[in-house]
């Protein structure tokens, strides 16, 4: 059970990092244009 919990925590962290990256890229694009 703890292995599944660890997997989901890592998955959530990956999704969060991806969302932050997309958000930062969007802000940079807005500033450049």
mmCIF entry with sequence, helices, sheets and N, C-alpha, C, O atoms, coordinates in Angstrom:
data_MODEL
# 
_entry.id   MODEL 
# 
_entity.id                         1 
_entity.type                       polymer 
_entity.pdbx_number_of_molecules   1 
# 
_entity_poly.entity_id                      1 
_entity_poly.type                           'polypeptide(L)' 
_entity_poly.nstd_linkage                   no 
_entity_poly.nstd_monomer                   no 
_entity_poly.pdbx_seq_one_letter_code       
;(UNK)(UNK)(UNK)(UNK)(UNK)(UNK)(UNK)(UNK)(UNK)(UNK)(UNK)(UNK)(UNK)(UNK)(UNK)(UNK)
(UNK)(UNK)(UNK)(UNK)(UNK)(UNK)(UNK)(UNK)(UNK)(UNK)(UNK)(UNK)(UNK)(UNK)(UNK)(UNK)
(UNK)
;
_entity_poly.pdbx_seq_one_letter_code_can   XXXXXXXXXXXXXXXXXXXXXXXXXXXXXXXXX 
_entity_poly.pdbx_strand_id                 A 
# 
loop_
_entity_poly_seq.entity_id 
_entity_poly_seq.num 
_entity_poly_seq.mon_id 
_entity_poly_seq.hetero 
1 1  UNK n 
1 2  UNK n 
1 3  UNK n 
1 4  UNK n 
1 5  UNK n 
1 6  UNK n 
1 7  UNK n 
1 8  UNK n 
1 9  UNK n 
1 10 UNK n 
1 11 UNK n 
1 12 UNK n 
1 13 UNK n 
1 14 UNK n 
1 15 UNK n 
1 16 UNK n 
1 17 UNK n 
1 18 UNK n 
1 19 UNK n 
1 20 UNK n 
1 21 UNK n 
1 22 UNK n 
1 23 UNK n 
1 24 UNK n 
1 25 UNK n 
1 26 UNK n 
1 27 UNK n 
1 28 UNK n 
1 29 UNK n 
1 30 UNK n 
1 31 UNK n 
1 32 UNK n 
1 33 UNK n 
# 
_struct_asym.id          A 
_struct_asym.entity_id   1 
# 
_struct_conf.conf_type_id            HELX_P 
_struct_conf.id                      HELX_P1 
_struct_conf.pdbx_PDB_helix_id       AA1 
_struct_conf.beg_label_comp_id       UNK 
_struct_conf.beg_label_asym_id       A 
_struct_conf.beg_label_seq_id        2 
_struct_conf.pdbx_beg_PDB_ins_code   ? 
_struct_conf.end_label_comp_id       UNK 
_struct_conf.end_label_asym_id       A 
_struct_conf.end_label_seq_id        32 
_struct_conf.pdbx_end_PDB_ins_code   ? 
_struct_conf.beg_auth_comp_id        UNK 
_struct_conf.beg_auth_asym_id        A 
_struct_conf.beg_auth_seq_id         2 
_struct_conf.end_auth_comp_id        UNK 
_struct_conf.end_auth_asym_id        A 
_struct_conf.end_auth_seq_id         32 
_struct_conf.pdbx_PDB_helix_class    1 
_struct_conf.details                 ? 
_struct_conf.pdbx_PDB_helix_length   31 
# 
_struct_conf_type.id          HELX_P 
_struct_conf_type.criteria    ? 
_struct_conf_type.reference   ? 
# 
loop_
_atom_site.group_PDB 
_atom_site.id 
_atom_site.type_symbol 
_atom_site.label_atom_id 
_atom_site.label_alt_id 
_atom_site.label_comp_id 
_atom_site.label_asym_id 
_atom_site.label_entity_id 
_atom_site.label_seq_id 
_atom_site.pdbx_PDB_ins_code 
_atom_site.Cartn_x 
_atom_site.Cartn_y 
_atom_site.Cartn_z 
_atom_site.occupancy 
_atom_site.B_iso_or_equiv 
_atom_site.pdbx_formal_charge 
_atom_site.auth_seq_id 
_atom_site.auth_comp_id 
_atom_site.auth_asym_id 
_atom_site.auth_atom_id 
_atom_site.pdbx_PDB_model_num 
ATOM 1   N N  . UNK A 1 1  ? 0.840 -1.200 0.000   1.00 0.00 ? 1  UNK A N  1 
ATOM 2   C CA . UNK A 1 1  ? 0.000 0.000  0.000   1.00 0.00 ? 1  UNK A CA 1 
ATOM 3   C C  . UNK A 1 1  ? 0.873 1.247  0.000   1.00 0.00 ? 1  UNK A C  1 
ATOM 4   O O  . UNK A 1 1  ? 0.586 2.210  -0.712  1.00 0.00 ? 1  UNK A O  1 
ATOM 5   N N  . UNK A 1 2  ? 1.941 1.232  0.800   1.00 0.00 ? 2  UNK A N  1 
ATOM 6   C CA . UNK A 1 2  ? 2.817 2.412  0.872   1.00 0.00 ? 2  UNK A CA 1 
ATOM 7   C C  . UNK A 1 2  ? 3.516 2.622  -0.471  1.00 0.00 ? 2  UNK A C  1 
ATOM 8   O O  . UNK A 1 2  ? 3.827 3.755  -0.841  1.00 0.00 ? 2  UNK A O  1 
ATOM 9   N N  . UNK A 1 3  ? 3.761 1.530  -1.200  1.00 0.00 ? 3  UNK A N  1 
ATOM 10  C CA . UNK A 1 3  ? 4.406 1.648  -2.516  1.00 0.00 ? 3  UNK A CA 1 
ATOM 11  C C  . UNK A 1 3  ? 3.472 2.388  -3.477  1.00 0.00 ? 3  UNK A C  1 
ATOM 12  O O  . UNK A 1 3  ? 3.913 3.232  -4.257  1.00 0.00 ? 3  UNK A O  1 
ATOM 13  N N  . UNK A 1 4  ? 2.180 2.064  -3.412  1.00 0.00 ? 4  UNK A N  1 
ATOM 14  C CA . UNK A 1 4  ? 1.192 2.739  -4.273  1.00 0.00 ? 4  UNK A CA 1 
ATOM 15  C C  . UNK A 1 4  ? 1.112 4.217  -3.894  1.00 0.00 ? 4  UNK A C  1 
ATOM 16  O O  . UNK A 1 4  ? 1.039 5.085  -4.764  1.00 0.00 ? 4  UNK A O  1 
ATOM 17  N N  . UNK A 1 5  ? 1.127 4.494  -2.596  1.00 0.00 ? 5  UNK A N  1 
ATOM 18  C CA . UNK A 1 5  ? 1.057 5.879  -2.129  1.00 0.00 ? 5  UNK A CA 1 
ATOM 19  C C  . UNK A 1 5  ? 2.283 6.645  -2.611  1.00 0.00 ? 5  UNK A C  1 
ATOM 20  O O  . UNK A 1 5  ? 2.173 7.792  -3.044  1.00 0.00 ? 5  UNK A O  1 
ATOM 21  N N  . UNK A 1 6  ? 3.448 6.011  -2.536  1.00 0.00 ? 6  UNK A N  1 
ATOM 22  C CA . UNK A 1 6  ? 4.680 6.656  -3.005  1.00 0.00 ? 6  UNK A CA 1 
ATOM 23  C C  . UNK A 1 6  ? 4.590 6.945  -4.502  1.00 0.00 ? 6  UNK A C  1 
ATOM 24  O O  . UNK A 1 6  ? 5.005 8.009  -4.963  1.00 0.00 ? 6  UNK A O  1 
ATOM 25  N N  . UNK A 1 7  ? 4.046 5.988  -5.257  1.00 0.00 ? 7  UNK A N  1 
ATOM 26  C CA . UNK A 1 7  ? 3.928 6.155  -6.714  1.00 0.00 ? 7  UNK A CA 1 
ATOM 27  C C  . UNK A 1 7  ? 3.029 7.346  -7.041  1.00 0.00 ? 7  UNK A C  1 
ATOM 28  O O  . UNK A 1 7  ? 3.351 8.150  -7.916  1.00 0.00 ? 7  UNK A O  1 
ATOM 29  N N  . UNK A 1 8  ? 1.900 7.458  -6.335  1.00 0.00 ? 8  UNK A N  1 
ATOM 30  C CA . UNK A 1 8  ? 0.979 8.558  -6.604  1.00 0.00 ? 8  UNK A CA 1 
ATOM 31  C C  . UNK A 1 8  ? 1.590 9.896  -6.206  1.00 0.00 ? 8  UNK A C  1 
ATOM 32  O O  . UNK A 1 8  ? 1.352 10.907 -6.866  1.00 0.00 ? 8  UNK A O  1 
ATOM 33  N N  . UNK A 1 9  ? 2.376 9.911  -5.130  1.00 0.00 ? 9  UNK A N  1 
ATOM 34  C CA . UNK A 1 9  ? 3.022 11.159 -4.719  1.00 0.00 ? 9  UNK A CA 1 
ATOM 35  C C  . UNK A 1 9  ? 4.012 11.598 -5.789  1.00 0.00 ? 9  UNK A C  1 
ATOM 36  O O  . UNK A 1 9  ? 4.080 12.780 -6.126  1.00 0.00 ? 9  UNK A O  1 
ATOM 37  N N  . UNK A 1 10 ? 4.780 10.650 -6.325  1.00 0.00 ? 10 UNK A N  1 
ATOM 38  C CA . UNK A 1 10 ? 5.742 10.967 -7.376  1.00 0.00 ? 10 UNK A CA 1 
ATOM 39  C C  . UNK A 1 10 ? 5.002 11.430 -8.628  1.00 0.00 ? 10 UNK A C  1 
ATOM 40  O O  . UNK A 1 10 ? 5.441 12.357 -9.309  1.00 0.00 ? 10 UNK A O  1 
ATOM 41  N N  . UNK A 1 11 ? 3.873 10.779 -8.926  1.00 0.00 ? 11 UNK A N  1 
ATOM 42  C CA . UNK A 1 11 ? 3.079 11.146 -10.102 1.00 0.00 ? 11 UNK A CA 1 
ATOM 43  C C  . UNK A 1 11 ? 2.534 12.563 -9.947  1.00 0.00 ? 11 UNK A C  1 
ATOM 44  O O  . UNK A 1 11 ? 2.580 13.354 -10.889 1.00 0.00 ? 11 UNK A O  1 
ATOM 45  N N  . UNK A 1 12 ? 2.012 12.887 -8.748  1.00 0.00 ? 12 UNK A N  1 
ATOM 46  C CA . UNK A 1 12 ? 1.493 14.239 -8.490  1.00 0.00 ? 12 UNK A CA 1 
ATOM 47  C C  . UNK A 1 12 ? 2.606 15.268 -8.622  1.00 0.00 ? 12 UNK A C  1 
ATOM 48  O O  . UNK A 1 12 ? 2.388 16.350 -9.168  1.00 0.00 ? 12 UNK A O  1 
ATOM 49  N N  . UNK A 1 13 ? 3.791 14.945 -8.130  1.00 0.00 ? 13 UNK A N  1 
ATOM 50  C CA . UNK A 1 13 ? 4.926 15.870 -8.228  1.00 0.00 ? 13 UNK A CA 1 
ATOM 51  C C  . UNK A 1 13 ? 5.276 16.117 -9.691  1.00 0.00 ? 13 UNK A C  1 
ATOM 52  O O  . UNK A 1 13 ? 5.573 17.248 -10.076 1.00 0.00 ? 13 UNK A O  1 
ATOM 53  N N  . UNK A 1 14 ? 5.242 15.063 -10.507 1.00 0.00 ? 14 UNK A N  1 
ATOM 54  C CA . UNK A 1 14 ? 5.557 15.190 -11.936 1.00 0.00 ? 14 UNK A CA 1 
ATOM 55  C C  . UNK A 1 14 ? 4.528 16.079 -12.627 1.00 0.00 ? 14 UNK A C  1 
ATOM 56  O O  . UNK A 1 14 ? 4.884 16.936 -13.435 1.00 0.00 ? 14 UNK A O  1 
ATOM 57  N N  . UNK A 1 15 ? 3.249 15.873 -12.308 1.00 0.00 ? 15 UNK A N  1 
ATOM 58  C CA . UNK A 1 15 ? 2.188 16.694 -12.911 1.00 0.00 ? 15 UNK A CA 1 
ATOM 59  C C  . UNK A 1 15 ? 2.351 18.146 -12.476 1.00 0.00 ? 15 UNK A C  1 
ATOM 60  O O  . UNK A 1 15 ? 2.206 19.058 -13.290 1.00 0.00 ? 15 UNK A O  1 
ATOM 61  N N  . UNK A 1 16 ? 2.651 18.365 -11.204 1.00 0.00 ? 16 UNK A N  1 
ATOM 62  C CA . UNK A 1 16 ? 2.843 19.732 -10.701 1.00 0.00 ? 16 UNK A CA 1 
ATOM 63  C C  . UNK A 1 16 ? 4.002 20.410 -11.407 1.00 0.00 ? 16 UNK A C  1 
ATOM 64  O O  . UNK A 1 16 ? 3.893 21.570 -11.803 1.00 0.00 ? 16 UNK A O  1 
ATOM 65  N N  . UNK A 1 17 ? 5.112 19.700 -11.569 1.00 0.00 ? 17 UNK A N  1 
ATOM 66  C CA . UNK A 1 17 ? 6.279 20.280 -12.244 1.00 0.00 ? 17 UNK A CA 1 
ATOM 67  C C  . UNK A 1 17 ? 5.939 20.618 -13.691 1.00 0.00 ? 17 UNK A C  1 
ATOM 68  O O  . UNK A 1 17 ? 6.356 21.659 -14.199 1.00 0.00 ? 17 UNK A O  1 
ATOM 69  N N  . UNK A 1 18 ? 5.185 19.745 -14.357 1.00 0.00 ? 18 UNK A N  1 
ATOM 70  C CA . UNK A 1 18 ? 4.803 19.993 -15.751 1.00 0.00 ? 18 UNK A CA 1 
ATOM 71  C C  . UNK A 1 18 ? 3.906 21.225 -15.840 1.00 0.00 ? 18 UNK A C  1 
ATOM 72  O O  . UNK A 1 18 ? 4.079 22.057 -16.731 1.00 0.00 ? 18 UNK A O  1 
ATOM 73  N N  . UNK A 1 19 ? 2.946 21.345 -14.920 1.00 0.00 ? 19 UNK A N  1 
ATOM 74  C CA . UNK A 1 19 ? 2.041 22.500 -14.932 1.00 0.00 ? 19 UNK A CA 1 
ATOM 75  C C  . UNK A 1 19 ? 2.816 23.785 -14.692 1.00 0.00 ? 19 UNK A C  1 
ATOM 76  O O  . UNK A 1 19 ? 2.573 24.787 -15.366 1.00 0.00 ? 19 UNK A O  1 
ATOM 77  N N  . UNK A 1 20 ? 3.743 23.773 -13.746 1.00 0.00 ? 20 UNK A N  1 
ATOM 78  C CA . UNK A 1 20 ? 4.558 24.965 -13.468 1.00 0.00 ? 20 UNK A CA 1 
ATOM 79  C C  . UNK A 1 20 ? 5.385 25.328 -14.692 1.00 0.00 ? 20 UNK A C  1 
ATOM 80  O O  . UNK A 1 20 ? 5.506 26.506 -15.030 1.00 0.00 ? 20 UNK A O  1 
ATOM 81  N N  . UNK A 1 21 ? 5.955 24.327 -15.358 1.00 0.00 ? 21 UNK A N  1 
ATOM 82  C CA . UNK A 1 21 ? 6.763 24.582 -16.556 1.00 0.00 ? 21 UNK A CA 1 
ATOM 83  C C  . UNK A 1 21 ? 5.923 25.206 -17.658 1.00 0.00 ? 21 UNK A C  1 
ATOM 84  O O  . UNK A 1 21 ? 6.348 26.170 -18.295 1.00 0.00 ? 21 UNK A O  1 
ATOM 85  N N  . UNK A 1 22 ? 4.726 24.657 -17.889 1.00 0.00 ? 22 UNK A N  1 
ATOM 86  C CA . UNK A 1 22 ? 3.837 25.202 -18.928 1.00 0.00 ? 22 UNK A CA 1 
ATOM 87  C C  . UNK A 1 22 ? 3.433 26.629 -18.559 1.00 0.00 ? 22 UNK A C  1 
ATOM 88  O O  . UNK A 1 22 ? 3.401 27.507 -19.422 1.00 0.00 ? 22 UNK A O  1 
ATOM 89  N N  . UNK A 1 23 ? 3.127 26.861 -17.288 1.00 0.00 ? 23 UNK A N  1 
ATOM 90  C CA . UNK A 1 23 ? 2.717 28.192 -16.833 1.00 0.00 ? 23 UNK A CA 1 
ATOM 91  C C  . UNK A 1 23 ? 3.845 29.199 -17.047 1.00 0.00 ? 23 UNK A C  1 
ATOM 92  O O  . UNK A 1 23 ? 3.606 30.306 -17.529 1.00 0.00 ? 23 UNK A O  1 
ATOM 93  N N  . UNK A 1 24 ? 5.080 28.816 -16.688 1.00 0.00 ? 24 UNK A N  1 
ATOM 94  C CA . UNK A 1 24 ? 6.233 29.714 -16.864 1.00 0.00 ? 24 UNK A CA 1 
ATOM 95  C C  . UNK A 1 24 ? 6.464 29.985 -18.347 1.00 0.00 ? 24 UNK A C  1 
ATOM 96  O O  . UNK A 1 24 ? 6.753 31.119 -18.730 1.00 0.00 ? 24 UNK A O  1 
ATOM 97  N N  . UNK A 1 25 ? 6.340 28.961 -19.180 1.00 0.00 ? 25 UNK A N  1 
ATOM 98  C CA . UNK A 1 25 ? 6.532 29.143 -20.626 1.00 0.00 ? 25 UNK A CA 1 
ATOM 99  C C  . UNK A 1 25 ? 5.483 30.103 -21.158 1.00 0.00 ? 25 UNK A C  1 
ATOM 100 O O  . UNK A 1 25 ? 5.791 30.940 -22.006 1.00 0.00 ? 25 UNK A O  1 
ATOM 101 N N  . UNK A 1 26 ? 4.258 30.001 -20.680 1.00 0.00 ? 26 UNK A N  1 
ATOM 102 C CA . UNK A 1 26 ? 3.186 30.895 -21.120 1.00 0.00 ? 26 UNK A CA 1 
ATOM 103 C C  . UNK A 1 26 ? 3.490 32.334 -20.735 1.00 0.00 ? 26 UNK A C  1 
ATOM 104 O O  . UNK A 1 26 ? 3.266 33.250 -21.526 1.00 0.00 ? 26 UNK A O  1 
ATOM 105 N N  . UNK A 1 27 ? 4.001 32.542 -19.520 1.00 0.00 ? 27 UNK A N  1 
ATOM 106 C CA . UNK A 1 27 ? 4.333 33.901 -19.083 1.00 0.00 ? 27 UNK A CA 1 
ATOM 107 C C  . UNK A 1 27 ? 5.465 34.463 -19.931 1.00 0.00 ? 27 UNK A C  1 
ATOM 108 O O  . UNK A 1 27 ? 5.432 35.630 -20.319 1.00 0.00 ? 27 UNK A O  1 
ATOM 109 N N  . UNK A 1 28 ? 6.474 33.629 -20.222 1.00 0.00 ? 28 UNK A N  1 
ATOM 110 C CA . UNK A 1 28 ? 7.602 34.091 -21.041 1.00 0.00 ? 28 UNK A CA 1 
ATOM 111 C C  . UNK A 1 28 ? 7.120 34.448 -22.441 1.00 0.00 ? 28 UNK A C  1 
ATOM 112 O O  . UNK A 1 28 ? 7.545 35.454 -23.009 1.00 0.00 ? 28 UNK A O  1 
ATOM 113 N N  . UNK A 1 29 ? 6.235 33.629 -22.994 1.00 0.00 ? 29 UNK A N  1 
ATOM 114 C CA . UNK A 1 29 ? 5.706 33.912 -24.336 1.00 0.00 ? 29 UNK A CA 1 
ATOM 115 C C  . UNK A 1 29 ? 4.945 35.233 -24.332 1.00 0.00 ? 29 UNK A C  1 
ATOM 116 O O  . UNK A 1 29 ? 5.063 36.026 -25.266 1.00 0.00 ? 29 UNK A O  1 
ATOM 117 N N  . UNK A 1 30 ? 4.165 35.466 -23.283 1.00 0.00 ? 30 UNK A N  1 
ATOM 118 C CA . UNK A 1 30 ? 3.377 36.696 -23.196 1.00 0.00 ? 30 UNK A CA 1 
ATOM 119 C C  . UNK A 1 30 ? 4.304 37.910 -23.113 1.00 0.00 ? 30 UNK A C  1 
ATOM 120 O O  . UNK A 1 30 ? 4.036 38.943 -23.728 1.00 0.00 ? 30 UNK A O  1 
ATOM 121 N N  . UNK A 1 31 ? 5.394 37.782 -22.352 1.00 0.00 ? 31 UNK A N  1 
ATOM 122 C CA . UNK A 1 31 ? 6.328 38.915 -22.208 1.00 0.00 ? 31 UNK A CA 1 
ATOM 123 C C  . UNK A 1 31 ? 7.066 39.177 -23.514 1.00 0.00 ? 31 UNK A C  1 
ATOM 124 O O  . UNK A 1 31 ? 7.309 40.330 -23.872 1.00 0.00 ? 31 UNK A O  1 
ATOM 125 N N  . UNK A 1 32 ? 7.423 38.107 -24.229 1.00 0.00 ? 32 UNK A N  1 
ATOM 126 C CA . UNK A 1 32 ? 8.186 38.273 -25.472 1.00 0.00 ? 32 UNK A CA 1 
ATOM 127 C C  . UNK A 1 32 ? 7.330 38.952 -26.538 1.00 0.00 ? 32 UNK A C  1 
ATOM 128 O O  . UNK A 1 32 ? 7.811 39.814 -27.273 1.00 0.00 ? 32 UNK A O  1 
ATOM 129 N N  . UNK A 1 33 ? 6.051 38.554 -26.618 1.00 0.00 ? 33 UNK A N  1 
ATOM 130 C CA . UNK A 1 33 ? 5.208 39.122 -27.682 1.00 0.00 ? 33 UNK A CA 1 
ATOM 131 C C  . UNK A 1 33 ? 4.878 40.548 -27.355 1.00 0.00 ? 33 UNK A C  1 
ATOM 132 O O  . UNK A 1 33 ? 4.178 41.211 -28.121 1.00 0.00 ? 33 UNK A O  1 
# 
